[in-house]
């Protein structure tokens, strides 16, 4: 019990540290934010809503691995984007556009999960526009390099052709996200590890995927910081429409 209490106290202290970093960098959070640890969470963490307040859930592995402060800054950057009304975090807009573009295309839970993931890539890019300003000063480049390598997966081995197409499209966008985030935020690809992993993935998926990789990577790199809701609608429609074309490739 003492260990759990200590972890919770440590997390609250890290939250205050992260809030101070956000504020000193010009991104002050104006609402109360709750934090908690999930010992069973298999990934770093996420932000949700609890009684109208942002709740950041942090994995035990993030706490033990010393990455909790970076995670908190990243998640608080999402909170800031929502707080400031950025279109990328306007969930009413996102739901409306996704529903319109994907109408009739979502029939299975794996498709819903993939749709959430690919929209989240764009949100992560905008959040990282803030968070990298703050924590790259204190995070070794090697750590970032390894983090982005984790977004590059092997091609799908699903036996169902439709599921395989969806999963490969998902993996392609994750690969583009990894490469785009490095380029967008001027992060060195140490020893060329990410570039090699990208080429290895593309070599196994064919020319069509390679062409689309460059479209999505450049799309993500060039996402504008200042964008209206209407402008973001057009961007999201183009992004989701190109993704949907990939899912038809079976």
PEBELTA-V684894 format. One record per residue. N is the residue number from 0. SS is DSSP state (H for helix, E for strand, L for the rest). OMEGA is omega as a letter, one per 40 degrees, with the letter a starting at -180 (* if undefined). Layout:
((N & SS & OMEGA) (N & SS & OMEGA))
This chain:
((0 & L & i) (1 & H & i) (2 & H & i) (3 & H & i) (4 & H & i) (5 & H & i) (6 & H & i) (7 & H & i) (8 & H & i) (9 & H & i) (10 & H & i) (11 & H & i) (12 & H & i) (13 & H & i) (14 & H & i) (15 & H & i) (16 & H & i) (17 & H & i) (18 & H & i) (19 & H & i) (20 & H & i) (21 & H & a) (22 & H & a) (23 & H & i) (24 & L & i) (25 & L & a) (26 & L & a) (27 & L & i) (28 & L & a) (29 & L & a) (30 & L & a) (31 & L & a) (32 & E & i) (33 & E & i) (34 & E & i) (35 & E & a) (36 & E & i) (37 & E & a) (38 & L & a) (39 & L & a) (40 & L & a) (41 & L & i) (42 & L & a) (43 & L & a) (44 & E & a) (45 & E & i) (46 & E & i) (47 & E & a) (48 & E & i) (49 & E & i) (50 & L & i) (51 & L & i) (52 & E & i) (53 & E & i) (54 & E & i) (55 & E & i) (56 & E & a) (57 & E & i) (58 & E & i) (59 & H & i) (60 & H & i) (61 & H & i) (62 & H & a) (63 & H & a) (64 & L & i) (65 & L & a) (66 & L & a) (67 & H & a) (68 & H & i) (69 & H & i) (70 & H & a) (71 & H & i) (72 & H & i) (73 & H & a) (74 & H & i) (75 & H & i) (76 & H & i) (77 & H & i) (78 & H & a) (79 & H & i) (80 & H & i) (81 & H & a) (82 & H & a) (83 & L & i) (84 & L & i) (85 & L & a) (86 & H & a) (87 & H & a) (88 & H & i) (89 & L & a) (90 & H & i) (91 & H & i) (92 & H & a) (93 & H & a) (94 & H & a) (95 & H & a) (96 & H & i) (97 & H & i) (98 & H & a) (99 & H & a) (100 & H & a) (101 & L & a) (102 & L & i) (103 & L & a) (104 & L & a) (105 & L & a) (106 & L & a) (107 & L & a) (108 & H & i) (109 & H & i) (110 & H & i) (111 & H & i) (112 & H & i) (113 & H & i) (114 & H & i) (115 & H & a) (116 & H & a) (117 & H & i) (118 & H & i) (119 & H & i) (120 & H & a) (121 & H & i) (122 & H & i) (123 & H & i) (124 & H & i) (125 & H & i) (126 & H & a) (127 & H & i) (128 & H & i) (129 & H & a) (130 & H & a) (131 & H & i) (132 & H & a) (133 & H & a) (134 & H & i) (135 & L & i) (136 & L & a) (137 & L & a) (138 & L & i) (139 & L & a) (140 & H & a) (141 & H & i) (142 & H & i) (143 & H & i) (144 & H & a) (145 & H & i) (146 & H & a) (147 & H & i) (148 & H & a) (149 & L & i) (150 & L & a) (151 & L & a) (152 & L & i) (153 & L & i) (154 & L & a) (155 & L & i) (156 & L & a) (157 & L & a) (158 & L & i) (159 & L & a) (160 & H & a) (161 & H & i) (162 & H & i) (163 & H & i) (164 & H & i) (165 & H & a) (166 & H & i) (167 & H & i) (168 & H & i) (169 & H & a) (170 & H & i) (171 & H & a) (172 & H & i) (173 & H & i) (174 & H & i) (175 & H & i) (176 & H & a) (177 & H & a) (178 & H & a) (179 & H & a) (180 & H & i) (181 & H & a) (182 & H & a) (183 & H & a) (184 & L & i) (185 & L & i) (186 & L & a) (187 & L & i) (188 & L & a) (189 & H & i) (190 & H & i) (191 & H & a) (192 & H & a) (193 & H & i) (194 & H & i) (195 & H & i) (196 & H & i) (197 & H & a) (198 & H & i) (199 & H & i) (200 & H & a) (201 & H & a) (202 & H & a) (203 & L & a) (204 & L & i) (205 & L & a) (206 & H & a) (207 & H & i) (208 & H & i) (209 & H & i) (210 & H & a) (211 & H & i) (212 & H & a) (213 & H & i) (214 & H & a) (215 & H & i) (216 & H & a) (217 & H & i) (218 & H & a) (219 & H & i) (220 & H & a) (221 & L & i) (222 & L & a) (223 & L & i) (224 & L & i) (225 & L & a) (226 & L & i) (227 & L & i) (228 & H & a) (229 & H & i) (230 & H & a) (231 & H & i) (232 & H & a) (233 & H & i) (234 & H & a) (235 & H & i) (236 & H & i) (237 & H & a) (238 & H & a) (239 & H & i) (240 & H & i) (241 & H & i) (242 & H & a) (243 & H & i) (244 & H & i) (245 & H & a) (246 & H & i) (247 & L & a) (248 & L & a) (249 & L & *))
